[in-house]
Amino acid sequence: MDAMLPAVQAAAGWTDFGVAAAGASAALAGLTIVTISVNVRQILASPALVPRSAVTIAGFVASLLASLALLLPQWPMATGIEVLVVTACAVSIEARAAWADVRQQPAPPAGYIVAHAALAAAWILPFAVAGVLLVTAATIPGLFVLAFGIAAAVVASIVNTWVLLIEILR
C-alpha cells in the first residue's frame, strides 16, 4: 500500500488542471448545444452533420468526464479504468458516426475519410494510452498523456463546432 503513495500524491497535483479542464469542457459543451439548436434545420437537412453533432458533444463530454476523474480522491488505477470506459464510449460514438457517413455517401472522398479519422484519433488514442498507463501504474506519463488527450478532445470538438456553426452556412 505504501508503494502506491507516491502515485496518489502525483495524481493529487493535477487537481487544478482538472478543475480548469472540467469547467472549460462543460462551458464549451453547453455552447455547442446552443450552436446545434441555432442551426438545427441545416444540421437535420444534412444527414452527415447529425452524427458529427453527436461526435462534437462526445468530445467535450469525454474531456469533462476525464477531468472530473482527475478530481476524485482515488488511486490512479481507478482513474485509468474510468478513462478507458470513457474511451470505449467515445469509440462507439465515433464508429457510429463513421458508419453513418459511409451509408450517406457511397463513395466519400478519401480526404474526407482521412480528415475525420485523424480528428477522432487525435484525441481518442491519447485517452486509450493514458487509461492503459494509469491502470499499469505508470502514473506520471499517464497523467501527461491524459492532459494531452483532454486538450486534443477540446480542440477537435472546437473544429467540429466551427463546421456546425459556420461551414454549413456557406
Residue frames as qw, qx, qy, qz and C-alpha x, y, z in Angstrom:
[[0.000, 0.886, 0.463, 0.000, 0.00, 0.00, 0.00],
 [0.309, -0.797, 0.099, 0.509, 2.86, 2.42, 0.82],
 [0.469, -0.062, 0.577, 0.666, 4.39, 1.76, -2.60],
 [0.201, 0.648, 0.609, 0.410, 1.36, 3.41, -4.22],
 [0.226, -0.799, -0.308, 0.464, 1.56, 6.56, -2.08],
 [0.222, -0.392, 0.314, 0.836, 3.84, 8.50, -4.49],
 [0.076, 0.294, 0.744, 0.595, 1.44, 7.74, -7.34],
 [0.152, -0.770, -0.619, 0.036, -1.52, 9.04, -5.35],
 [0.277, -0.707, -0.071, 0.648, 0.43, 12.16, -4.37],
 [0.221, -0.123, 0.529, 0.810, 1.43, 12.74, -8.00],
 [0.011, -0.522, -0.746, -0.413, -2.18, 12.46, -9.13],
 [0.218, -0.777, -0.474, 0.351, -3.28, 14.90, -6.43],
 [0.267, -0.448, 0.160, 0.838, -1.13, 17.58, -8.05],
 [0.090, 0.183, 0.671, 0.713, -3.38, 17.56, -11.12],
 [0.040, 0.640, 0.711, -0.288, -6.49, 18.92, -9.43],
 [0.067, 0.638, -0.006, -0.767, -6.01, 22.49, -10.71],
 [0.089, 0.189, -0.721, -0.660, -5.76, 21.18, -14.26],
 [0.024, -0.356, -0.932, -0.066, -8.84, 19.02, -13.68],
 [0.066, 0.677, 0.481, -0.554, -10.87, 21.97, -12.41],
 [0.110, 0.555, -0.271, -0.778, -9.86, 24.19, -15.34],
 [0.094, 0.087, -0.848, -0.515, -10.41, 21.50, -17.96],
 [0.030, 0.460, 0.879, -0.121, -13.75, 20.42, -16.48],
 [0.111, 0.684, 0.299, -0.656, -15.02, 24.00, -16.42],
 [0.139, 0.460, -0.478, -0.735, -13.89, 24.70, -19.97],
 [0.039, -0.063, -0.944, -0.323, -15.30, 21.43, -21.28],
 [0.082, 0.559, 0.771, -0.294, -18.67, 21.94, -19.62],
 [0.149, 0.677, 0.077, -0.717, -18.95, 25.53, -20.87],
 [0.137, 0.367, -0.646, -0.655, -17.96, 24.58, -24.42],
 [0.041, 0.244, 0.962, 0.119, -20.37, 21.62, -24.44],
 [0.142, 0.663, 0.566, -0.469, -23.18, 23.96, -23.46],
 [0.164, 0.637, -0.215, -0.722, -22.23, 26.47, -26.14],
 [0.029, 0.147, -0.864, -0.481, -22.09, 23.68, -28.71],
 [0.123, 0.464, 0.870, -0.109, -25.59, 22.57, -27.79],
 [0.184, 0.740, 0.219, -0.608, -26.72, 26.16, -28.34],
 [0.070, 0.468, -0.587, -0.657, -24.90, 26.18, -31.70],
 [0.054, 0.133, 0.957, 0.253, -26.66, 22.99, -32.72],
 [0.154, 0.626, 0.696, -0.317, -30.04, 24.35, -31.68],
 [0.142, 0.682, -0.075, -0.714, -29.47, 27.56, -33.67],
 [0.283, 0.446, -0.644, -0.553, -28.62, 25.60, -36.82],
 [0.548, 0.006, 0.805, -0.226, -30.84, 22.59, -36.21],
 [0.727, 0.566, 0.193, -0.337, -32.67, 22.85, -39.56],
 [0.443, 0.725, -0.509, -0.140, -29.44, 22.88, -41.58],
 [0.198, -0.419, 0.875, -0.142, -27.97, 20.09, -39.46],
 [0.648, 0.176, 0.680, -0.295, -31.04, 17.87, -39.85],
 [0.670, 0.665, -0.035, -0.327, -31.10, 18.57, -43.59],
 [0.449, 0.620, -0.643, 0.012, -27.61, 17.08, -43.92],
 [0.941, -0.274, -0.156, -0.119, -27.54, 13.51, -42.62],
 [0.731, 0.233, -0.377, 0.519, -23.74, 13.65, -42.25],
 [0.022, 0.543, -0.304, 0.783, -23.99, 16.54, -39.79],
 [0.755, -0.509, -0.080, -0.405, -26.25, 14.76, -37.30],
 [0.921, -0.201, -0.198, 0.270, -23.56, 12.22, -36.29],
 [0.463, 0.409, -0.220, 0.755, -20.93, 14.99, -36.40],
 [0.364, -0.658, 0.073, -0.655, -23.02, 16.84, -33.82],
 [0.902, -0.413, -0.087, -0.097, -23.01, 13.77, -31.59],
 [0.816, 0.127, -0.192, 0.530, -19.24, 13.36, -32.01],
 [0.156, 0.605, -0.159, 0.764, -18.69, 17.01, -31.16],
 [0.594, -0.624, 0.102, -0.498, -20.65, 16.81, -27.93],
 [0.966, -0.182, -0.143, 0.111, -19.00, 13.46, -27.14],
 [0.614, 0.372, -0.274, 0.640, -15.55, 15.07, -27.34],
 [0.152, -0.596, 0.241, -0.751, -16.50, 17.76, -24.85],
 [0.818, -0.443, 0.016, -0.366, -18.25, 15.29, -22.55],
 [0.922, 0.036, -0.254, 0.289, -15.29, 12.89, -22.68],
 [0.382, 0.429, -0.336, 0.746, -12.90, 15.67, -21.71],
 [0.459, -0.570, 0.133, -0.669, -15.32, 16.73, -18.96],
 [0.934, -0.307, -0.091, -0.160, -15.57, 13.20, -17.54],
 [0.803, 0.178, -0.298, 0.485, -11.81, 12.61, -17.72],
 [0.102, 0.546, -0.280, 0.783, -11.22, 15.95, -16.00],
 [0.664, -0.519, 0.084, -0.532, -13.69, 15.07, -13.26],
 [0.957, -0.098, -0.248, 0.111, -11.97, 11.71, -12.81],
 [0.514, 0.382, -0.374, 0.671, -8.78, 13.62, -12.01],
 [0.246, -0.550, 0.220, -0.767, -10.61, 15.39, -9.19],
 [0.864, -0.375, -0.209, -0.263, -11.79, 12.27, -7.39],
 [0.277, -0.668, 0.657, -0.214, -9.72, 11.21, -4.37],
 [0.975, 0.069, 0.160, -0.140, -8.84, 7.78, -5.73],
 [0.651, -0.312, 0.549, 0.422, -5.98, 5.59, -6.85],
 [0.186, 0.537, -0.465, -0.679, -4.61, 6.41, -10.32],
 [0.088, 0.035, 0.964, 0.248, -5.62, 2.90, -11.40],
 [0.233, 0.602, 0.701, -0.303, -9.27, 3.79, -10.79],
 [0.210, 0.728, -0.091, -0.646, -8.82, 6.96, -12.87],
 [0.011, 0.335, -0.795, -0.505, -7.34, 4.80, -15.63],
 [0.177, 0.318, 0.931, 0.025, -10.33, 2.46, -15.59],
 [0.235, 0.738, 0.415, -0.478, -12.70, 5.42, -15.78],
 [0.135, 0.644, -0.396, -0.641, -10.75, 6.89, -18.69],
 [0.069, -0.094, 0.924, 0.363, -10.90, 3.55, -20.51],
 [0.235, 0.545, 0.782, -0.188, -14.68, 3.42, -20.05],
 [0.213, 0.786, 0.067, -0.577, -14.97, 6.96, -21.43],
 [0.004, 0.464, -0.689, -0.557, -12.71, 5.92, -24.32],
 [0.203, 0.193, 0.947, 0.154, -14.90, 2.91, -25.12],
 [0.262, 0.728, 0.535, -0.340, -17.97, 5.15, -25.24],
 [0.118, 0.750, -0.244, -0.603, -16.16, 7.65, -27.47],
 [0.108, -0.221, 0.860, 0.448, -15.04, 4.90, -29.85],
 [0.263, 0.451, 0.851, -0.054, -18.64, 3.68, -30.04],
 [0.236, 0.821, 0.269, -0.445, -19.94, 7.16, -30.91],
 [0.035, 0.645, -0.508, -0.570, -17.17, 7.80, -33.43],
 [0.204, -0.027, 0.929, 0.309, -17.70, 4.41, -35.08],
 [0.298, 0.625, 0.700, -0.177, -21.43, 5.03, -35.35],
 [0.182, 0.834, -0.024, -0.521, -20.76, 8.45, -36.91],
 [0.066, -0.454, 0.728, 0.510, -18.27, 6.96, -39.37],
 [0.273, 0.246, 0.921, 0.128, -20.75, 4.25, -40.32],
 [0.283, 0.775, 0.451, -0.342, -23.44, 6.90, -40.88],
 [0.071, 0.729, -0.353, -0.583, -21.02, 8.84, -43.10],
 [0.145, -0.189, 0.885, 0.400, -20.31, 5.76, -45.20],
 [0.283, 0.484, 0.826, -0.060, -24.03, 4.95, -45.53],
 [0.219, 0.827, 0.237, -0.461, -24.87, 8.53, -46.55],
 [0.304, 0.783, -0.413, -0.351, -22.09, 8.81, -49.11],
 [0.987, 0.116, 0.109, -0.003, -21.48, 5.58, -51.03],
 [0.781, 0.251, -0.032, 0.571, -18.08, 6.85, -52.21],
 [0.248, -0.954, -0.035, 0.162, -16.91, 9.59, -49.83],
 [0.460, 0.784, -0.348, 0.231, -13.72, 11.36, -50.91],
 [0.805, -0.033, -0.433, 0.405, -10.58, 9.82, -49.42],
 [0.209, 0.361, -0.306, 0.856, -9.56, 13.16, -47.91],
 [0.562, -0.478, -0.055, -0.673, -12.88, 13.36, -46.11],
 [0.916, -0.270, -0.295, -0.027, -12.41, 9.93, -44.52],
 [0.662, 0.144, -0.366, 0.638, -8.79, 10.65, -43.58],
 [0.044, -0.476, 0.186, -0.859, -9.69, 14.02, -42.03],
 [0.722, -0.468, -0.078, -0.503, -12.46, 12.52, -39.90],
 [0.923, -0.141, -0.309, 0.182, -10.31, 9.58, -38.83],
 [0.499, 0.288, -0.334, 0.746, -7.36, 11.83, -37.95],
 [0.276, -0.529, 0.122, -0.793, -9.56, 14.19, -35.94],
 [0.860, -0.394, -0.135, -0.296, -11.02, 11.26, -34.00],
 [0.880, 0.006, -0.309, 0.361, -7.68, 9.53, -33.48],
 [0.261, 0.565, -0.282, 0.730, -6.03, 12.76, -32.28],
 [0.374, -0.489, 0.380, -0.690, -7.95, 12.62, -29.03],
 [0.929, -0.194, -0.047, -0.313, -9.24, 9.06, -28.67],
 [0.824, 0.235, -0.420, 0.299, -5.82, 7.40, -28.93],
 [0.149, 0.455, -0.524, 0.705, -4.31, 9.56, -26.15],
 [0.674, -0.369, 0.199, -0.608, -7.30, 8.72, -23.94],
 [0.976, -0.006, -0.199, -0.090, -6.74, 5.00, -24.55],
 [0.632, 0.357, -0.473, 0.500, -2.98, 5.22, -23.97],
 [0.157, -0.500, 0.417, -0.743, -3.49, 7.31, -20.81],
 [0.835, -0.292, 0.046, -0.465, -6.02, 4.80, -19.47],
 [0.935, 0.099, -0.305, 0.150, -3.64, 1.90, -20.03],
 [0.401, 0.451, -0.467, 0.646, -0.70, 3.78, -18.48],
 [0.388, -0.482, 0.328, -0.714, -2.73, 4.71, -15.41],
 [0.937, -0.186, -0.054, -0.292, -4.02, 1.16, -14.96],
 [0.895, 0.154, -0.283, 0.308, -0.50, -0.24, -15.23],
 [0.599, -0.704, -0.120, 0.361, 0.81, 2.18, -12.56],
 [0.497, 0.153, 0.164, 0.838, 2.72, 4.47, -14.94],
 [0.071, -0.793, -0.507, 0.330, 1.06, 7.41, -13.21],
 [0.128, -0.660, 0.122, 0.731, 3.15, 10.40, -14.30],
 [0.070, -0.095, 0.688, 0.716, 3.30, 9.51, -18.01],
 [0.014, 0.513, 0.847, 0.137, -0.38, 8.55, -17.90],
 [0.053, -0.781, -0.388, 0.487, -1.36, 11.92, -16.46],
 [0.071, -0.516, 0.336, 0.785, 0.60, 13.83, -19.09],
 [0.028, 0.110, 0.831, 0.544, -0.89, 11.77, -21.90],
 [0.016, -0.653, -0.749, 0.114, -4.36, 12.26, -20.41],
 [0.046, -0.714, -0.115, 0.689, -3.81, 16.03, -20.27],
 [0.022, -0.265, 0.605, 0.750, -2.83, 15.96, -23.94],
 [0.001, -0.337, -0.901, -0.274, -5.91, 13.86, -24.75],
 [0.008, -0.728, -0.555, 0.402, -8.21, 16.25, -22.91],
 [0.001, -0.626, 0.168, 0.761, -6.74, 19.23, -24.75],
 [0.018, -0.098, 0.784, 0.612, -6.93, 17.37, -28.08],
 [0.048, 0.518, 0.854, 0.013, -10.58, 16.44, -27.45],
 [0.033, 0.767, 0.299, -0.566, -11.42, 20.08, -26.81],
 [0.001, -0.494, 0.445, 0.747, -9.58, 21.23, -29.94],
 [0.042, 0.120, 0.897, 0.424, -11.18, 18.51, -32.12],
 [0.042, 0.649, 0.740, -0.171, -14.60, 19.41, -30.77],
 [0.022, 0.709, 0.037, -0.703, -13.99, 23.11, -31.43],
 [0.014, -0.229, 0.690, 0.686, -13.10, 22.25, -35.05],
 [0.002, -0.387, -0.900, -0.202, -16.36, 20.29, -35.36],
 [0.005, 0.722, 0.495, -0.483, -18.28, 23.14, -33.73],
 [0.003, -0.496, 0.298, 0.815, -16.85, 25.52, -36.34],
 [0.041, -0.081, -0.839, -0.537, -18.26, 23.29, -39.06],
 [0.076, -0.568, -0.816, 0.077, -21.65, 23.17, -37.32],
 [0.067, -0.748, -0.302, 0.587, -21.74, 26.92, -36.84],
 [0.065, 0.686, -0.276, -0.670, -20.04, 28.44, -39.90],
 [0.102, -0.230, 0.820, 0.514, -19.31, 25.96, -42.64],
 [0.242, 0.428, 0.870, 0.032, -22.90, 24.76, -43.01],
 [0.194, 0.809, 0.307, -0.462, -23.99, 28.31, -43.81],
 [0.108, -0.493, 0.519, 0.690, -21.67, 28.60, -46.83]]
